[in-house]
Amino acid sequence: MIVDRPHVTGAAFALGTYCAMSFGAMSFGVMSAAAESEPITIGAVLPLTGDAAHWGIPPRDAAELAIDEINNAGGIGGRRLKLVVEDDRCQPAEGVSAFNKIMAAATPAAILGAVCSSVTLAIAPLAEARKTVLISPASTSPKVTTAGDFVFRVIPSGSLRGRIFAEYLYHVRGLRRLAVLYINNEGGIGGSSSFKAQFTQLGGVVVDEETYEQGATDVRTQPAKIKDANADGVMVGSYPPDTVLVLRQARELSLQQPLFFTTEAVQNPDVLRDAGEAANGAIYILAAPASGQASDRFADAYEAKFGKKPELFAAEGYDIVRLVSEAIAAAGHRPVSGSDIRDFLYQVRGYAGASGTITFDANGDVIKPFAIKTIDGGKPKTIFVK
């Protein structure tokens, strides 16, 4: 539905026309004369090192690709875009420091980030207080839905993910008794809570629940307990490095129950390489891969620039820069504010992005289909889409 909000600019309502166009056919407006020679800053708070670097580097690279394309086409009204990136290491305190560092050095049009839900939730109040739009390429915690009026994400909420995964395991796989194992942070807690609520509502039973700390190097104790829980399977909420641990150590302990992962970590090339044969048979859920001209053109451009195919969350990072750029252009001759960008994004309907079709709801959440995949012979294979 269309969201009625105060202070929505007339230009924002014109997005419907743009959405029917190719993502490459952008027409930028003219900014204020006083600032027309200054670069426009977009900030990014992402994990570039640490446990979640696998998820932070691709959106950074894709954001740089989008900015290069825009600048090479003349910028926005003659002004160049500039990306300012700070590393949060998937740690809330470091995310706050990264956000404050960006804000101290510039007045960004918006912030791309964060990846880890705990970091997004930590910096959301700061973005809200400054009326600066924060758009996550990867945070799935259900808490992000109500984190603020300036908070958006281009990946679906974990609540929708949990519902679809629970329905698949209960109705399609016929499972009734599951154990739960997840990383003890906002991402793991939020994803597991949504899944458990949906699974038990359907009539399923959670027979055992185990957690481990972020950065753990040994999780053998948890699978050993689950092994004796008489479960039909194990729902796992993990990040890339600990996904390898879970896969390997479950195999070492001869855990017979199938593993069902609520994150995309299993598909990460480094995880598949390091886990080896232990990854075969793992089943996981993620936002369904995009298809169409926008996705194909992005993939070709990304591979040409970086020499490899886009990895998880690259397309989302690209789309965020493109959407923010459109919001800036929509201001025309007026200096753009955070409220302008927010109001523009709330009107986005059917945007044909590199990551798929984007429509934001009244909470800044995006609605996209999900795919359920398995690892077969070391390669991802789609088995269900909804």
Secondary structure, 3 states (H helix, E strand, C coil): CCCCCCCCCHHHHHHHHHHCCCCCCCCCCCCCHHHCCCCEEEEEEECCCCCCHHHHHHHHHHHHHHHHHHHHCCCECCECEEEEEEECCCCHHHHHHHHHHHHHHCCCCEEEECCCHHHHHHHHHHHHHHCCEEEECCCCCHHHHHCCCCEEECCCCHHHHHHHHHHHHHHHCCCCEEEEEEECCHHHHHHHHHHHHHHHHHCCEEEEEEEECCCCCCCCHHHHHHHCCCCCEEEEECCHHHHHHHHHHHHHCCCCCCEEECCHHHHCHHHHHHHHHHHCCCEEEEECCCCCHHHHHHHHHHHHHHCCCCCCCHHHHHHHHHHHHHHHHHCCCCCCCHHHHHHHHHCCCCEEECCEEECECCCCCECCCEEEEEEECCEEEEEEEC
